[in-house]
Each structure stands twice: as C-alpha cells, then as structure tokens.
Amino acid sequence: MAEFETYEFDVLVIGAGGAGLRAAIEAAAHECKVGLICKSLLGKAHTVMAEGGAAAAMGNVDDRDNWRVHFADTMRGGQYLNNWRMAELHAKEAPDRIKELEAWGAVFDRTSDGRILQRNFGGHRYPRLAHVGDRTGLEMIRTLQDRSVHRHQIDVHMECTVVTLLKDGDRVAGALGYDRERGRFKVWRAKAVVLATGGIGKAYKITSNSWEYTGDGQSLAYNAGAELMDMEFVQFHPTGMIWPPSVRGILVTEGVRGEGGILLNKDGRRFMFDDIPDNYKAQTADNAEEGWKYTQGDKASRRPPELLTRDHVARCIVREVKEGRGSPHGGVFLDIAWIKEKIPNSAEHIKKKLPSMYHQFKQLAGIDITTTPMEIGPTTHYIMGGVRVDGDTQMSTVAGLFAAGEVAAGLHGANRLGGNSLSDLLVFGKRAGEHAAEFAKSSGALSPLNAGAASAAIREALAPFERTTGEAPYAVQHELQSLMQDNVGIVRREEEMAHALSGIAALKERARHVRVEGHREYNPGWHTAIDLANLLTVSEAITRAARDRKESRGGHFRDDYPAKEQAYATHNTIIKRGASGEMQLERRAIPPMRDELKAVIAEMG
Amino acid sequence: MDKPMQPSSQHTASDAYTAAQAAQTASARRDKRTFSVWRGEGNDGKLVNYTTEVVEGMVVLDAIHQIQSDQANDLAVRWNCKAGKCGSCSAEINGKPSLMCMTRLDELPAEEPVTVEPMRAFPRVRDLVTDVSWNFRVKKTVQEFTPRPPDAQDGTWRMDQADVDRVQEFRKCIECFLCQNVCHVLRDHHKHDEFIGPRFFVHVAALEMHPLDVADRVPQLSAEHGVGYCNITKCCTNVCPEGITITDNAIIPLKERVVDEYFDPIGKLVKIFSRRKQQAK
C-alpha cells in the first residue's frame, strides 16, 4: 500500500471557517477544482462561535455611515499600524459581501422598513453590525457551508490535519496531512494554496478558542519561508465567563454592552467612566443617561465607555481586579438586568436580543441574566498579527501561498474592532479565492511532487509512536499554556518575557521527545503532539515580537513601557525563519499612506 | 416577583457578589465520580469505568477530557466549541441523547456512575466518535436556496422581521444530529436510504418558508425524502438542544404541503399561479 493517497487540485484551501469557505466558493466560481480541508466537521469551525455581528457601513440604521467612517474607525482602533490598503478595501467591500450572503440565503435581523438591521459595537461610530440575535457566526458559516456543498468544483476533506506545506523551489506545491478518523496520510497537490486556519488561542490557558486554534497556518507559512507580521498583538476579549471553572474563557458577546449592558466593580461603581482615552473623549458619553440613549439608537448621543475598544476595556477590568475591586472569582460584573429600570418587559427583550447568552448562563452557570449580573473577565480571543500578505491579492511572501481571515495580518493593526472579523473573512476570503484562482490558472501544470519531502514529514509525524520512553504531550501543552498566560498575557514586562522565552526553549526540547500510546485511528494524544509544534512556534513568535516592542499600543501593553511611543508608530514587526532555522525579527517601515486616505482620517477626527 | 423600582445597579452587583462568594465556598467540596465510558472500535467494545475528581459546575465533557488527559490519552471524543454552539459533542448520557458540553454533572444522579456512549443511529468509529458523514451527503440532495429577483432599487430585498421569525427558528440548528439519532425511523428501522430525518426536514422547512425562496421542494419530500415515515412522536423536538419545535413547526407543515400538493390539485394550481406572479413582480 502506498504511504499516502494523492489528490490534485487547482486551489487548495486549508481551513473551512468563514474565510476558507468564502475563498473556496470564489475559486469554484472561477471554475477551479478546489480542495477544502476542515480540521473538524464541515460547519463546526470557530466562526460558528462569533456572536455579535459583521461590520459593514451600509447605513441602514444611521445614514451618516459610509466606508470613510468605517475606514477611519478601523485605523483608529488599530492605532495606525494597520495595512491601510486592507482597511480601505475592507470598508469599501464589506457591504456588498453582506448583501451577497443575503442573496445566498442568510436571514439577518430586520429594520422596521425591512432592511438588514445593524447594531452598535465597540469602536464603531455608528450602528454597523449586521447580525442575527447573538448567533451571527452560525448564520454566516451555515450560509456559506450550504452554498459550498452545492458547488461541484469543491471537494471537502473533513477532520484532516495538515502537517506541512510542500514546495517546488520557491513556490508552494500543495500540502501533506492525515485524516483523523483513520490516521491515513494524504498529499493534496495544488497550484495555489489558501491558508484560512484561524488563530492561536490555545497557546493560552484562558481562551475563548476551541482546541483547533493552535496556530497551524501561521506555523505552516513560517516553516515554508513566509513572513509573519505583528505577532505581538493578541486580543484579550474583555468579557469571558469566569465561573464555574469549567466554563472559564467562554465568550460573552460584546453585544451585551451594545444592547445597554454596563460594567460594575464589586462596589457597584461603573468604573469605565474613570478612564477614557484622549483620542476617544470626543466620541464618548460623559454620563450614564447619554450612554443609555446611545444604545437605544439616539443619534444625538455619544457611545457609553463600555463600548470603547477591547484592549482598553480589558485593561480597565484588570486594573479593577488588581486594585482589589474585582468580583469573587477575579473578574468584574457585566449587568444587563439593570435595563428593567428603563424598559418594560426587559426580560423578554433580553431573551430576544441575546438568546444564546441567556441560554449559556442559565445552563452553564445557573444564572438568569435578566435578573442577575454576570461575572466576567478577559479571555484570549484573537490574534491581530499573522501571515504577512499583499493587501489586494492576499498572497504571502511565498509564491502561490495565500492567507485570509484571522491567520493573515494587516487589517486590524494593533487592535481589532469587534465585528470587523466576520466582515474580514468575507472580504478577504473572496479576494484570496479570486487571486489564488488567477494564480493557479496562469501557472500551467502542477508542480512535480517531492515524494522525498513528503516521506520525511510522515516519518517525523509518526515519531511519537516509535518512542518507548518520554512523557505524554498533554503535560507539555498545559505547561506552555500556563507559561504564556502568566508571562505574555494582557500586561507584559521584560523579565517575564525573557523567562517565557527560555521556558519555550525547554518545552520545545521536551516536545521533541513526547511519546504517544495506541494507534493512528482517532487518537487525540497524537493530534496534540502534532499541534504542539505549531503552538510552540507561534508562542515564540508572539514573545519575541512583544519583547521587541518597547511601548504600549493596542492589544500589546507593557508595564515597563506603559506609554505609546512615536518611535514605534511607524513600523511593523516582521518575523521570518533564518537559514539555519532560527527565528529572525525585523522592524519594517509601514508604507506611506495615500493622500486621499490621510485626508479621510483627518476629516473624521 | 420583580421589584421594578427598587434595585439600583449597586444593589444587584453586591447581591451577585454575595451569591458568587457562596458558590465559591461550595466549590471547595471536591467529590469523586465514576464514569462508565464506551470504549472500542466499530461494533466491538464495552463500557469501561473511570473514576475522576469533579468540582462544581463541571459538565460531562470536562470529565471526559480529564479522563483523557490523566488516564486514557487515546480516548476518542469529538468536540469543538464547548459552549453548545457547534454541535460536535453529541452522545448518549445515561441513555439520553445530549451534548456533553451542556450537560452538567449536578443534573445527573450522584449515587450511580454516569454512562457515556456514542450515538446509535450512526456507525461507530472509535470510543465516543461516530461516522456522521451520511448527514452531509443528505444535505446535497436538497435543492439549494433559490431567491426571487431583488425587489428594491438597491438590488436587495425588503423583508419584515415578522416574516423571518419562523425561518430564524429553524436556522438556529447547530447540526448536532441528536434529532437524527433519536428518530426511530433511523435509529431502529435504519431507513437512511429513504428518509432524510428531522434535521433535514428543518432544513427543507427553512428553505420552503424563506420569504425569498421560489423553488418547490415538496414533490421531492414524499418521493425521495420520505416525510411520510415520520409519525410525529416528537422525540426529535424533545432532544433538540436549541429548543426548535421540529415536529410542530417544521415537519407537520411540510406534511400538510405534501397533502395539499397531491390531494388538492386546485389549490396547487392557485399556488403555482401566485408564485409565477410573485416571480414576475
């Protein structure tokens, strides 16, 4: 029997969340033969967890909104480290991508005149998030999934893990992986590859991310020679569940605050009013009544401080806890129940607007959010950095290798605005699919298969079974998660990051000797051993980048350098694998912004 | 009873603080519990007992993960979001089809072992993992969403919230396939070739009742999709973790449409005519 099965495609898409599905649909529309690899079952990817909505300046609720405001909001939220071309394309194209989803069967909540309803979210000046209650991600992934299953050009491979990318000289030639059910190796040959593998949340102990989010795409690209960018910027979502222990980290949507939810410390003080950053003062309410009116659609009011950007809200929560004003389990209170003072039938209203949150707290924490405040705290949620790509085509620095969605860097800069992820998936998933298709079409025949490289990768993947001594992979994974949580988390300092780096080096060595028992069929120990290598790579990249940025900006906050520094305002952090396998870091200047875009930012204030 | 005027924000927060403190004290109690987990490959396997420490608020999936990490590294289990949103961790807990991530241990009788077995309507792969690929093949047989031409000037449509509420209920489905698992037509009579099961009747209903959709999936419903096999015992509705009223809101209306189409030819003509008119608009 052959060592591996071989499949041939024009375009191979790795990852089947929103970005991967959208890319696959687009490549199929360009008459390409498409392979779509899912780490889980189709339709279960992390996109399904997205709750609040997809940001698109359609202006359905407030007609003052347009792409220019959305662009300026995204750049301000990202502290101007964003790839401005991506921020521009995103703001301009998101409305069409949302309308397209509706044409494919998505059923968004409606305005009173029958259009797509849009809600408030942190950092967005106007109500901008198209949504379906608090299950927008499910609606999006199901719509894309249902469309993709009827595209005959798309061949779906479920529950497969990719171990390595295959190359032909400088260009990508496909991927090698295995199916989880039987542990059989597969080679997917392709003329172009789109990475859409999502994030890295599992590098941390407390995270909203599922087991899949182990930095696979970032590592695959890095190992294939592509550049990573801005890896120091990790988003800690301010509101994750913290009690009971088993649910710690599970996301509580920002939509709770969008619908009027407020943050309170143990003394009942609404502490978000205590610290409003200067560059947001003009846009932020200075009293509770104005904030409430804003959430209820009053156009003359400014948004409440709970809807400041996520990096800031998370840090304010950390401050309250650190100074002894936190909740019993080390968080603060998020209260939506209070709106009963403002509106009749508030319980029904909350259940209608936030059904999953009601359900989640009722079932997992035994708490009725219509009567009782939730206990919440920050949770690792998203990485702004990732594979460096061209803003228009989404191609990485490796020919034929594209990246879209969370795995790609650029759009969000130093901090992502809520709601900009779902629209990111659609806008850049489509672009990656389109340009991967063009690349495939213009590149002639498939590259020859490097069977030697494939065999070597298989031997390496199977090595944990061969060992007769060594520890199980779970222990190493748990230690890495604690190491990153404690030393490269929301608040960072030099000594701790230095400690993390030496810790990562030691864990790398241990990971090389882990042993797996049993056989290849659906063996979670083995999968953990393979994921571990990726987690270690991204953890090292995050730590090195964070150490190099001696300032505080967006999602990256340093206790030892608490101020934003102009000296760090003009470059991105690039990480690349050196000739002898060592991780190299470079500060690279951000290309100058086009004048018309500068004018937009100046105009929006 | 609600006291609308009295509680200020400060009040509710400090009440919650006290409650949370009490919960913390309670959680200091650590108990051991035994789990009887089906281990094996294909149809060859048995229940194996594992005893593990449990704390307050734990769900069945937590216990399975703890066992996997400490005692049985190769215990196969499918899961993903751990928040009841992805529908991956379906299993039979004490014989009841449930999501492992949403079943709290304190809901289950403390005095006996918790039994965790794979779903029964699908082939077993290993341990708690079943082969659910049949469901994905079935979906391909349902005609995809087919909208009428846009009716607004901006190239989109107008829909009232009231008209989409019904469809939104169906679209809450997380495809956990528990309804398929519990349906006796599949579970006991193995009619997988003639019957698409409750999940896909919900899917068909969501398309048929979509205000924009103009395709007609009714002929296929009786001819290929076997809607007639359902004898409305509502087992599916009872296990749906999303609380979708599968039988009453999806399957019965579909059965009525089949009856209308086949036994009410005049009604059918009226329907075709009105649909044409709608398309022409």
Interface residues (C-beta under 8 A of the other chain):
Chain A: S40 L41 L42 G43 K44 H46 V48 M49 K99 E102 A103 W104 G105 V107 D109 R110 D113 G114 R115 I116 V132 G133 R135 G137 L138 E139 R142 D146 R147 V149 H150 V156 M158 E181 S210 W211 E212 W243 P244 P245 S246 V247 I250 L251 I262 L264 N265 K266 D267 G268 R269 R270 S327 P328 H329 F333 D335 A337 W338 K340 E341 S356 H359 Q360 Q363 L364 A365 G366 T371 T372 P373 E375 A472 Y474 H478 V516 E517 G518 H519 E521 Y522 N523 P524 G525 W526
Chain B: D2 P4 M5 P7 S8 S9 Q10 H11 T12 A13 S14 D15 A16 Y17 A19 A20 Q21 A23 Q24 S27 E41 V55 E56 G57 M58 V59 D62 Q68 S69 N73 D74 L75 A76 V77 R78 W79 N80 C81 K82 A83 G84 K85 C86 G87 S88 M102 R104 V125 R126 D127 V129 D131 V132 S133 F136 K139 K140 E144 F145 P147 P150 G155 T156 W157 R158 M159 D160 Q161 V164 V167 Q168 R171 K172 C173 I174 E175 L207 H210 D213
